[in-house]
Amino acid sequence: MPISPRRRFRRLARSLRAMLPSAAAPDSAADAAAGDERRAWEPPFDASAPASPMSYPITDLAALASRTYLSAAANFHLPFNRASVPGPASALPPRRRVLVCHDMEGGYRDDAAAQGGANPDAYALWYWHLIDVFVYFSHYLVTLPPPCWTNAAHLHGVKVLGTFIAEWDKGTEVCKEMLATETSAQMYAERLTVLATVLGFDGWLINIEVKLDVRFIDNLKEFVNHLTKTMHAAVPGSLVIWYDAITVKGELDWQDKLNKYNKPFFDVCDGLFANYTWKEKYPQDSAAAAGNRKYDVYMGIDVFGRNTFGGGQWTTNVALDLLKKVDVSAAIFAPGWVYETKQPPDFESAQNRWWGLVEKSWGVLRSYPKQLPFYTDFDQGRGYQVSVEGQQVSNDPWNNISCQSFQPMLKYTGDQAQLQAFINFKDEIYSGGNCLTVKGSLRQNIIFSEQVFNGGLGLEDGSIHIFYSVRTDASSAVGLTVDLSSHKQSTSILVAEDIASFTRKKQNHKYDSYVKAVKVEPHAPENQDWIVYKATVHSSADYSLTGINIVCTLKIAGKTSPEPADDSISEANANGSSSYQASLGHISIRNTDTSTKFPPAESWVTEGEHISWSNRSDASKLVSLKLSWKLKTSDQPSFRKYNIYVEKSMADPNMKASKSYLGVASVDTFYVSGLEVTSEVTDLKFIIQACADDGTWQELDECPKFLLGRV
């Protein structure tokens, strides 16, 4: 893609640094910038040595050809970089689509830590319902998406692509070698297919941004064609997208649309990403050139606004509005602009505002829940604490996008609304790193409702069982409404423990029926503020679950009857407003009212490898090791994530063993790095706690464990 001045400066800085003696210290702005650009995996990084797992790209053609990335002996980090959530196997829908191209600060920042990091303000996305395809982009030769992005996107039904890019003088040499023969072109295409298959993502964006002798063009077309065919064969629903840069004449000449100069590449792959400097009529020209494949044309929009139609930034919706009218797809490039440029007042607020513009222009593209069980704790994959079923297990800041659960479809309202629904990182959490809170002022006779999910779940004859956790102040009532639709009619069912406070409002006609929720015995200590409820909603196969909403009202003191009554609320109360605050900790919808039965501890095999001890002081040591676990038989269930704890046994029998939370694994392995072991500790017990699809966690005393004695 055309490179911005800031990236040109970074590249120049890197080149200057490479010319310095290895011992030279940065002594200029360029050198300082280059130092900031270094990544932990750049030389002298040894990928075969045990270390904190990280994601990294392939930077040269020789490494791609040799398959060293996929060698367990050569790449200690390989098992940590496999996505654990399968991608959508279906083809893209026959409608206009949104592709989002990441390109945030050059890639591989906080998200490079495969097990997560310590920055709660790390960049993340949570508007997956507005996205069809997510491209992880950087300016390295082969950009491999960190598994955290693939896991979060796949959970929401979004396809994920890596990037193959050849640019500048080095890119020209890469292309000459790669495209020397038809056989070599096919071989490198197959290498990319195997990478995507093993790591669990869905295809590639191909960006050839160099000038080539026309004699290489046939082999370039064969590279794209062979990559597309092998990807389709290996990964159902996969995609190969061609970026508009080089033409069939070998010229580096961005067309800004689909035309005869780039269509031969478009014809052998799944789509074209048109460069973002297009003019007003170009989308219409592209649609005409594409014929019945107009939705496979993704017109680029640069959010930084570099010569992009509409100006990008806070007017990105201008381009989207035009593309919607023409009915072609959009490719949004670098939405991390909000984060990189520190848009006020803070990242979360600015991101909500910016994506609110996208939604207003383009509409909601994806819906969930789509299958049972459905679980969300609204976790964005970052926070300042970690809780499990109402009990805090860590008060350390963290980030790990793999931990994202289904994200609510909250509307951006700014600061104007008297009552707001928002993601809350500060208060007590039920599960994960945040909860959903509604806070502000509310009039006594009003029921506030906010859609949380836009569903598409077909229901079978019988019942669905809804579990949810609530924390409220003394005067606030909260519940859920479930919207069911059939080809004949729609119905809305209110689920709440305090039904009376809802039925006595003037708006009670909004709901067709009421289901009383009952309390569930909590797993967490009795003094925690979260209350878990369950309710059973009866349905038939004619209906689909099309919406889940949070509903809020003020309690009516002394009224307990669940039946609707008259609206005899005093005028003073009806016209006045009172403070309101309530939070949802999680929602779980199942086709059974029982939780998952976990395999007992003896069903697992646990191992510790690469165990390394070092002295920290006379009184303590540091230990690092790789934990792994698997079920003894393959017919037992697999799990999406695992919490890892360590329990330290003490030499003094009067001292209680201490248990600490270490982190979360999204694969069946976890690396413990530099764990301090004091002289009082005799042995370590590592506990692997599985989480089921319905959000339930295995009881700690029933979990598999690995024992390690102190050396």
Phi, psi and omega in degrees: 000147178310132189269135179286160178303324181295324180285325176300319180295317181298318181294317177300317180298319181295319179296318179297319181296323181295337181276347182281154171301151187299334182270356184291139177267148177301130179226022177212167178300320180297316180293321179297318179297320179296320178301322179293335182279344181297143175247158183297336184270358178286154182311139015266035179304132177250104184293341182277345184275137177302134181195171176305126187299139179218157174262141180206159183271176170257124192256352179215159186293327180297319179293325177294316182293323186281348180064022182297330180300326184265012177264120180299328180289325183269343186226095178300332188276351186306307184298336180280344185259009175274132176293144181257349180253121181293151181275168178290124184277347183280159176290162176296147182293151180281070179204171175296146188229166174241122170255134178244124180255117193299285178045057180257109179053038177081359177082165176055054175258241178301328183288351178287342178282105189296335177258009181095167182228197187249010183261105181289348180259019180297152180294139177206163170243148174219017179254049184294337180289355178252007190233142173254321183225136178242125178252125173270118190239139167208179182260024171268160188304306180237107181267115181260121183299128172304142187298336180299320179291319180296318180297313182294316181294313180299321178305322183266008177082019182260135178281149183235131179242143166273181182231133168249121184228135172234120185212161179062192184297320179297323179295325177297316179295322177301312182295320179298320179286314184294324186257018182301322178222165175298322180296316180294321177300317179293321181298315180291326174299318180294325177299318179293322179297316181295320178301311180297320182294313183291319184275347171088025173251182202248012178143202192218145161264125180255119185236094176262103190242053178221164173270133183231149170299139185300340180293344179271351190292318179300319179288330175294317177298322179292324175302312180293317181297313182292321177299316180297314182294315181291324176296315180299322180288324185273324186229101179303136180082006183286167185222145166233122183246133180262132177269137183284098176217289180279148179257173179291350174270358181086004180276140172277093191212096183296124184272337180067013179190172174274127177206189187294343183277342177233354183297327177303329175285318177303323184292341183249012177220196189260358180170166177241130170264100182285137178306152194273006180261035182285160179259173190302323185273351186296321177302320179293320176299319181295318179299320179294319180292328183281337182065233181282007177247031185296332180287348177273002174262119181250105182281123185290143174226115179273116183293334175291342173086019183284095179058025181270148181299130179089343175095354180062209178048234183278003174240024176305329182295340178298314177293318180299319180300319180292316181295324177297319180295319179286334179074051169236174185272165182239145173238105182272116184258127173066055173293350174294358173310320181302319183281312185297324183264006176052055179297136183284160000275338178200167186299313184298315180295316181294319179296317178299318179295315184295313179291337173298325176294320179297314181295319180298322181281314194259333182087170179282131184257334186234152179229149173201148014283154176237345178207162178252149358286152175245130181220139170213140166243016175066011185299126177272357182084028178193162179165189184243004179197168175226131177235153176230113178049049174089357181244123179290128180249346178206142174244025178265143175293153186199166170210140175190099186296340176300337182277355179303135168256182182305130185268134181292153182263059183287140179277140175283126181239356183070206181259011188275328186290141178289333179232127185233141171259130184208164176276127190248116179261349193267321186279183178300139186249143175277313182209143180076221185243002180198173175223177177255123184239141171245125187214146177148217178238148185216139177280150189300323186265015185252141168250119178269134180226135179225127178291131178259318178222144176253101193272168174209051188252114174288134184255145175267166175300135179131225187223155167244146184246122185251126175242138177205154180246144187224142169224124184225164168277176190294333186257003187252135175247143182218147177206188176237150166242141179247122179264124178242139182225144172230178179291348181259321187201173176233151179218149180236125184245125178268129179244119181200156174280319180262074183293326185302322181294338178269318186290340182270007178270157180295344182265012187296344179291350180293338188248136184275335178202168185230140176233125181279129176271145180241154182288146176249141178301123184284152173278331184279169179304154186294338184276002178281154189274348182281137176242130180261133179241158171222153179208154179244125179248124181274143183213176175227168183293346179288343189256153169237146175278113187250353180194145172232128184231148169267134180237139188225142173203170176272143180292148173256111185298135173082357181258121183240349183292129179282353184275144176301140179230190181286172184262043185278067176259137184298150181299323181297315179294320184297327184267347182269162177241148177229160179290147181223137172206127176208151181228145169258131179266325179195163170225131176229126179240126185226164173263011173219153180266009177252152181277169180298141172265118184272148173299136180293166185304324182288353178277355186249153169247125179243146181221154172235127181232166178051045181283123184226126178250144174216152180277129174263320178200183177296335187259347185214160176232167174242137178235139173233144178196159175257119175268143172216156183207153176201156177282148184291331179237143186283348183275002178271158188292154172258165185229147186285325181208163183220134169274139181245127178237160170231135176247125183257117177275141186255148178293325179282115182298343179277351180263129181284140177299137181260138181242133183229146175275129182259327182156192183234142176246137175257357173233178185271042176204152183210136179256123176265121186243117172062045178284126181284134178231110182282169184294339180284345184275132179263323178203165183241137176241111178270129185247130181248109186255113183278148175243130181273169181297337179272006176090358180277146180252146176293142177298137187301323182286353179253004185276156172294152185220157173232127183260136179223121178280151179285133178272000000 
